[in-house]
Amino acid sequence: MSGDGVTMLDQEPAREVCVTLDTGRAYRLRLNRHSDRNRVRSYPTRTDLAFWGAPASAPTLDGMEEIRLAAGYRWDDETREIGATVISYREGKDNPIWAVEVEAGAAAQPIAWAPISGPNLPEIDLERSLQVIDDDSEDAAGS
């Protein structure tokens, strides 16, 4: 099914929507459920691996890029209910860059987004550890 630059693919197990602009840039959306931490849920089928395995910034001619997005809904594992509609941009299946919740019936308006930050990593002071090792080495050499 297609028209006006929009192509829909609904062939199990793949469900995709592709929007191609007059400039040649294409936005390909894969329909998946999202966890509350923006993880995409899907079985690793051949089409799934091919879609998410392609680099997010594959080299192309200017204006001919294909931007791959995930669209779908949030799934609450505890209540087993469908939540908000969401669109996310990611580098591969497991690395979300941003996610936007879309309100049903909302009029067209600019989308505000914030980058997704991962967990805070601990700070490790290797200099102090190396001093302890050096002190132990000097003590062993002096004995």
Helices and strands as residue ranges (DSSP letters): E 2-3, E 6-11, E 14-20, E 26-34, E 40-41, H 46-53, E 66-76, E 81-90, E 96-102, H 126-142
